[in-house]
């Protein structure tokens, strides 16, 4: 999947009944830039948002089935955009 543009991220959020803001757009763009799961720690390191904000947005995206959580063998979480997106 190619990296989402700002307008693409805004459209995706709107399709899922969510308002667009900088943090949500940044997370969608970052996840779309990776071909596979992105570890939670790396996700936090690559974003300029606090851990709680990122976690809440990820949970919201999971509830809308926009993001899939993948548990690794080390009990760490990784995330990726859901295939339907």
Order of alpha helices (4+ residues) and beta strands (2+ residues): alpha-alpha-beta-alpha-alpha-beta-beta
